[in-house]
């Protein structure tokens, strides 16, 4: 008889093994509880990947603590949908002003989104601010006062000139396939610090250009998926988690219902232990039940002082909507939410100025400038900025060439995002585009590099955060990604 068969026949069955190792599983459960509370800090620096699987029996769920010392505990992504123009905001180009109206002196990309004309100078002036003397456009006078806290990334680039593909690339690392979102990967890697709230919340997300895939969990456990509060088509005053209250059953009856469902499903799991998806679904049921007592209080800002609300611009109709979103983000991270996305997406204008650049960017920046500055100030005053990574930007930038006579086309080949807090250098500009702002030129930062750097700041080695699915290992950065250590404080 084959030796492997003999060895297999002498092994206890799965149920007997579980019974005989109950204490060991109790220890694992305790470690998981510590991790969820943010108390289990792994110091593992080995090069072996820590991964889980949807189709293997060795699924471990989530990484027990970071791979290395984290600089940031949480992320707030201020997403400007549509593509704000870097050459009109945080990346001044004197050569663009000088050669306004002349042809671009080098070839256009092989694929462009629309027909482009000659060079178009910025309608706004840039001024130097702070001790760092970094230049910021007149579009952002309030944010400019915090320039010494900003790490401006001027060499970000992607591959897709269309909104849908570019949004997916920025949020999931892939512009073609359904993949877990950035927030889902962070949740999978680090878990949650509050068992009564989701680890990942997205406020007023856009339903267009990838929609739910931009905050979905794909093949990761369902508990990693982002929880939406409203969507971009509604005012933030109405943004709330849907179905947070049960109109038919009180808490006691709901608890009995949950216990009964859990008992039936646990019985099924004991007979079918490989069905990991069911365990994840049970976790999401329990979280939804607990959220009924925690979310209503968070969603109400009535307890915030008038001074705080003014700081965010909630007293002004122009800034009220985005200001409320930013304030909600602060309330969520205070209570242990790991990843929060705040989306500015005006269905009428957005940041997608193929024409009427002056009107569109003036309107959009006026809506977000004061709330963002207030958010940064509030985090700093509360001691939260040092370990909160704030990320600002859109899915791409705009061309330095004109579309028509007063607009700019999509430009994924070189654009600007910025970070603040979370262990990055403040008052620092990293990388550059060419003299006109078309292509990333120095210290180029691909979207995969951006993701790798974000994960590293959170204590995660992007090459080790993997998930085995459909016969291969997946990660947020796919097979690429370089950490930009030069931006670390």
C-alpha positions in Angstrom: 0.0 0.0 0.0 1.2 3.5 -0.7 2.9 5.2 2.3 0.9 8.4 1.7 -2.3 6.4 1.9 -1.2 4.7 5.2 -0.4 8.1 6.7 -3.7 9.6 5.6 -5.7 6.6 6.9 -4.1 7.1 10.3 -5.1 10.7 10.6 -8.1 11.7 12.7 -11.1 13.0 10.8 -11.7 16.8 10.7 -14.3 16.8 13.5 -12.1 14.7 15.8 -9.2 17.0 15.1 -11.3 20.0 16.0 -12.4 18.4 19.3 -8.9 17.4 20.3 -7.4 20.8 19.6 -10.1 22.9 21.2 -7.7 24.8 23.4 -5.5 25.7 20.5 -8.5 27.0 18.6 -9.5 29.0 21.6 -6.1 30.6 21.6 -6.5 31.5 17.9 -9.9 33.0 18.7 -8.4 35.1 21.5 -5.6 36.3 19.2 -8.2 37.3 16.6 -10.2 39.2 19.3 -7.0 41.1 20.2 -6.4 41.9 16.6 -9.9 43.2 16.1 -9.4 45.5 19.1 -6.1 46.7 17.6 -4.1 45.1 20.5 -2.2 42.4 18.7 0.9 43.9 17.1 2.8 41.5 15.0 6.5 41.9 14.7 7.0 39.3 11.9 9.6 40.5 9.4 10.0 37.2 7.4 9.6 37.3 3.7 6.9 34.6 3.5 3.6 35.9 2.4 0.7 36.0 4.8 -2.3 35.0 2.8 -5.7 33.4 2.9 -7.7 31.4 0.4 -11.3 31.0 -0.9 -10.6 27.5 -2.1 -8.1 26.0 0.3 -8.5 24.7 3.8 -5.8 26.9 5.3 -7.7 30.2 5.2 -6.5 32.5 8.0 -8.9 35.3 7.4 -7.0 38.5 8.3 -3.4 39.3 9.1 -2.8 39.4 12.8 -1.1 42.8 13.1 1.1 44.7 10.7 4.3 43.3 9.1 6.4 46.2 10.4 5.9 49.3 12.6 3.1 51.3 11.2 3.3 55.1 10.7 -0.5 55.4 10.2 -3.4 53.6 11.8 -6.1 54.7 9.3 -6.8 56.3 6.0 -9.2 59.1 4.8 -9.3 59.4 1.0 -10.7 62.7 -0.2 -11.7 61.7 -3.7 -12.3 64.4 -6.4 -14.2 62.6 -9.1 -13.6 63.7 -12.7 -10.0 64.6 -12.6 -8.8 67.9 -11.2 -6.2 69.7 -13.2 -2.8 69.5 -11.6 -1.4 72.4 -13.7 -4.2 74.6 -12.3 -3.9 73.4 -8.6 -0.6 72.1 -7.2 1.8 71.8 -10.1 2.7 75.2 -11.6 4.3 75.3 -15.0 6.0 78.6 -16.0 6.8 77.2 -19.4 3.1 76.6 -20.0 2.4 80.3 -19.3 5.3 81.3 -21.5 4.3 79.2 -24.5 0.5 79.7 -24.3 -1.2 79.2 -27.6 1.8 77.3 -29.2 1.8 73.6 -30.2 3.0 71.0 -27.7 6.7 70.6 -28.6 6.6 66.8 -28.3 4.3 63.9 -29.4 0.9 63.3 -27.8 0.3 59.9 -26.3 -0.6 57.1 -28.7 -4.2 57.0 -27.3 -6.0 60.2 -26.3 -9.5 60.7 -25.0 -10.5 63.6 -27.2 -9.0 66.0 -29.8 -6.5 68.5 -28.3 -5.2 71.8 -29.5 -2.4 74.1 -28.5 -1.0 74.8 -25.0 -3.4 76.5 -22.6 -1.9 78.5 -19.7 -3.6 78.3 -16.2 -6.2 81.1 -15.5 -5.0 81.1 -11.9 -1.9 82.5 -10.2 0.3 80.3 -8.0 1.6 81.7 -4.7 4.2 80.4 -2.2 2.9 79.5 1.3 4.3 78.4 4.6 7.9 77.8 5.7 8.3 75.3 2.9 7.4 78.0 0.3 5.5 75.4 -1.8 3.3 77.0 -4.5 -0.4 76.5 -4.5 -3.0 77.9 -6.9 -5.5 80.6 -6.0 -8.1 77.9 -6.3 -7.1 76.6 -2.8 -6.4 79.6 -0.5 -7.5 77.7 2.6 -5.7 74.4 1.9 -2.6 76.5 1.0 -2.4 77.6 4.7 -1.7 74.0 5.6 0.9 73.4 2.9 3.6 72.6 5.5 1.5 69.5 6.4 1.2 68.4 2.7 3.3 65.9 0.9 2.6 66.8 -2.8 3.0 63.9 -5.2 3.6 65.5 -8.6 4.5 62.4 -10.6 1.5 60.0 -10.2 0.6 58.3 -13.4 -1.8 55.5 -14.6 -2.7 53.9 -17.9 -6.3 54.5 -18.7 -7.7 57.8 -20.1 -11.3 56.9 -19.5 -13.1 57.6 -16.3 -14.4 54.1 -15.7 -11.1 52.3 -16.2 -9.1 55.0 -14.3 -11.5 55.0 -11.3 -11.2 51.2 -11.1 -7.4 51.4 -11.4 -7.1 53.9 -8.6 -9.5 52.1 -6.3 -8.7 48.4 -7.0 -5.4 48.3 -8.9 -7.1 46.9 -12.0 -8.9 48.8 -14.8 -10.3 45.7 -16.5 -11.4 43.1 -13.9 -13.4 43.0 -10.7 -10.9 43.1 -7.9 -11.1 44.0 -4.2 -10.9 47.7 -3.5 -8.1 49.5 -1.6 -10.2 49.9 1.5 -11.2 46.2 1.4 -7.5 45.2 1.2 -6.7 47.4 4.2 -9.6 46.0 6.1 -8.5 42.4 5.3 -5.0 43.2 6.3 -5.6 45.0 9.6 -9.1 44.3 10.7 -11.2 46.7 12.7 -10.7 48.7 15.9 -14.4 48.9 16.6 -16.6 45.7 16.6 -19.8 47.8 16.4 -18.8 49.6 13.2 -17.6 48.6 9.7 -13.9 48.9 9.2 -14.5 50.6 5.8 -17.1 53.3 5.1 -17.5 55.3 1.9 -19.5 58.6 2.2 -21.7 59.7 -0.8 -19.8 57.5 -3.3 -20.4 57.8 -7.0 -22.6 55.1 -8.6 -21.0 55.7 -12.0 -17.8 54.5 -13.6 -17.4 51.2 -11.7 -19.9 52.1 -9.0 -20.0 49.5 -6.2 -16.8 47.8 -7.5 -14.9 50.8 -6.3 -15.6 49.9 -2.7 -16.4 46.2 -3.1 -14.6 43.2 -1.6 -14.8 41.0 -4.7 -13.4 37.6 -3.5 -12.2 38.8 -0.1 -14.5 38.1 2.9 -17.8 40.1 2.7 -16.9 41.9 6.0 -14.1 43.7 4.1 -16.6 45.5 1.8 -17.1 49.2 2.2 -20.4 50.3 3.8 -21.9 53.2 1.8 -23.5 56.2 3.5 -25.8 57.7 0.8 -24.5 58.3 -2.7 -23.3 61.1 -4.9 -26.8 61.9 -6.2 -28.1 63.0 -2.8 -27.2 65.7 -0.3 -25.0 64.7 2.5 -27.7 65.8 4.9 -29.6 62.7 3.8 -26.6 60.4 3.6 -27.1 57.5 6.0 -26.6 53.8 6.2 -29.7 52.2 4.7 -32.1 50.0 6.8 -30.3 50.9 10.1 -33.5 50.4 12.0 -35.9 47.5 11.9 -39.5 48.7 11.6 -41.1 45.3 12.4 -39.0 43.7 15.2 -37.6 45.1 18.4 -34.0 44.4 19.5 -35.0 41.4 21.7 -36.9 39.7 18.8 -34.1 40.5 16.4 -31.5 38.9 18.8 -33.6 35.8 19.0 -33.9 35.7 15.2 -30.1 36.2 14.8 -29.4 33.4 17.3 -31.7 31.0 15.5 -30.2 31.8 12.1 -26.7 31.4 13.6 -27.6 28.1 15.1 -28.9 26.7 11.8 -25.9 28.0 9.9 -23.3 26.8 12.5 -24.9 23.4 12.2 -24.5 23.5 8.5 -20.9 24.7 8.9 -20.0 21.9 11.2 -21.0 19.5 8.4 -19.5 21.6 5.6 -16.4 23.3 7.1 -15.0 24.4 3.8 -17.8 26.9 3.2 -15.9 30.0 4.3 -18.3 32.4 2.5 -21.0 31.4 4.9 -18.9 32.3 8.0 -18.2 35.7 6.4 -21.9 36.2 5.8 -22.7 35.4 9.5 -20.1 38.0 10.6 -21.8 40.6 8.4 -25.2 39.8 9.9 -23.9 40.3 13.4 -22.2 43.5 12.5 -25.4 44.9 10.9 -27.3 44.0 14.1 -24.7 45.8 16.3 -24.6 48.9 14.0 -28.2 49.7 14.9 -27.0 51.1 18.2 -23.9 52.8 17.0 -24.6 54.4 13.6 -27.5 56.7 14.5 -25.3 58.6 17.0 -22.4 58.9 14.5 -24.7 60.1 11.6 -26.0 63.0 13.7 -23.7 66.0 14.1 -26.1 67.8 16.5 -23.6 67.3 19.3 -20.8 69.2 17.4 -20.2 72.7 18.5 -21.1 75.7 16.3 -17.4 76.6 16.1 -16.6 73.1 14.8 -19.4 73.3 12.2 -18.2 76.7 11.0 -14.6 75.3 10.8 -15.9 72.8 8.2 -18.0 75.4 6.4 -21.3 73.8 7.4 -22.8 77.3 8.0 -22.3 78.2 4.3 -24.5 76.7 1.5 -21.5 76.5 -0.8 -19.4 74.4 1.5 -22.1 72.7 3.6 -22.4 69.5 1.7 -18.7 68.5 1.5 -18.1 70.0 4.9 -20.6 67.6 6.4 -19.0 64.7 4.7 -15.5 65.7 6.1 -16.9 66.1 9.6 -18.6 62.7 9.3 -15.2 61.2 8.3 -13.6 62.7 11.4 -16.4 61.2 13.6 -15.9 57.8 12.0 -12.2 57.6 12.4 -12.5 58.8 16.0 -14.5 55.7 16.7 -12.2 53.2 15.1 -13.2 53.0 11.4 -10.0 52.0 9.6 -10.7 53.4 6.1 -13.0 56.3 5.1 -13.6 57.7 1.6 -15.2 61.0 1.1 -16.3 61.7 -2.5 -16.9 65.1 -4.2 -18.9 64.3 -7.3 -21.2 67.0 -8.5 -23.5 65.4 -11.1 -23.7 68.7 -13.0 -20.0 69.7 -13.2 -17.7 67.3 -11.3 -14.0 68.1 -12.0 -14.3 67.0 -15.7 -13.8 70.3 -17.5 -13.6 69.5 -21.2 -14.9 73.0 -21.6 -15.5 76.0 -19.3 -12.5 75.2 -17.2 -12.6 78.5 -15.3 -16.2 78.1 -14.2 -16.0 74.4 -13.3 -12.8 74.4 -11.3 -13.8 77.6 -9.6 -17.1 76.1 -8.5 -15.6 72.8 -7.4 -12.7 74.2 -5.5 -14.9 76.6 -3.6 -17.0 73.7 -2.4 -14.1 71.7 -1.0 -11.3 74.1 -0.1 -12.6 75.3 3.3 -13.9 71.9 4.4 -10.6 70.2 3.6 -8.6 72.9 5.5 -11.0 72.6 8.4 -10.7 68.8 8.4 -6.9 69.0 8.5 -7.0 71.6 11.3 -9.5 69.6 13.3 -7.4 66.4 13.0 -4.3 68.3 14.1 -6.0 69.9 17.1 -7.3 66.5 18.2 -4.0 64.7 17.8 -5.3 62.5 15.0 -3.3 63.8 12.0 0.0 62.2 13.1 -1.4 58.7 12.7 -4.1 59.4 10.1 -3.1 59.3 6.4 -5.1 61.8 4.4 -5.0 61.3 0.7 -6.4 63.8 -1.8 -6.8 63.5 -5.6 -8.8 62.2 -8.6 -8.6 59.4 -11.1 -6.3 61.4 -13.3 -5.3 65.0 -14.2 -5.9 67.2 -17.2 -3.8 68.0 -20.2 -1.8 71.2 -20.6 -3.2 71.4 -24.1 -6.6 72.9 -24.8 -9.8 71.1 -25.7 -11.8 73.7 -27.6 -10.6 77.0 -26.4 -11.3 76.8 -22.7 -11.1 73.2 -21.5 -8.7 70.4 -20.9 -8.8 66.7 -21.8 -8.2 63.7 -19.5 -4.5 63.0 -18.6 -3.5 59.8 -16.9 0.2 60.2 -17.9 1.2 62.6 -15.2 -0.9 64.2 -12.4 -0.8 65.3 -8.8 -2.2 63.8 -5.6 -1.2 64.8 -2.1 -0.9 63.2 1.3 -0.9 64.6 4.8 -0.2 63.2 8.3 0.3 59.5 8.7 4.1 59.6 8.8 4.8 61.5 5.5 7.0 64.6 5.1 5.1 67.8 5.3 5.9 70.8 3.1 7.5 68.5 0.6 7.0 68.0 -3.1 7.9 64.6 -4.5 8.5 63.9 -8.2 7.7 66.1 -11.2 6.1 66.2 -14.6 7.8 67.6 -17.7 8.0 71.3 -18.3 4.4 71.5 -19.5 2.8 69.0 -17.2 1.9 66.2 -19.6 4.0 63.3 -18.6 5.4 62.1 -15.2 9.2 62.7 -15.5 11.1 62.5 -12.2 10.5 59.9 -9.4 7.5 58.6 -11.4 4.8 57.1 -9.1 2.5 54.6 -10.8 -0.8 53.8 -9.2 0.7 50.5 -8.0 3.5 52.5 -6.4 0.9 54.7 -4.7 -0.9 51.6 -3.3 2.3 50.0 -2.2 3.3 53.2 -0.3 -0.1 53.5 1.4 0.1 49.9 2.6 3.6 50.4 3.8 2.6 53.4 5.9 -0.1 51.3 7.5 2.5 48.6 8.4 1.7 46.2 5.6 4.2 44.8 3.1 2.3 44.9 -0.1 4.1 41.8 -1.5 3.0 39.7 1.4 -0.7 40.8 1.6 -2.1 38.2 -0.8 -5.2 36.1 -1.2 -5.4 32.9 -3.1 -8.3 32.7 -5.4 -9.1 30.9 -8.7 -5.8 29.2 -8.8 -3.4 32.1 -8.2 -2.4 34.6 -5.5 -3.8 38.1 -5.8 -2.7 41.4 -4.2 -3.7 45.1 -4.5 -0.5 45.9 -6.4 -0.7 42.8 -8.7 2.9 42.0 -9.7 4.2 45.5 -9.4 4.5 48.3 -6.8 7.5 50.2 -5.4 7.4 51.9 -2.0 8.3 55.6 -2.2 10.4 55.7 1.0 11.7 59.2 0.2 8.3 60.7 1.3 8.5 59.2 4.8 9.2 61.7 7.7 
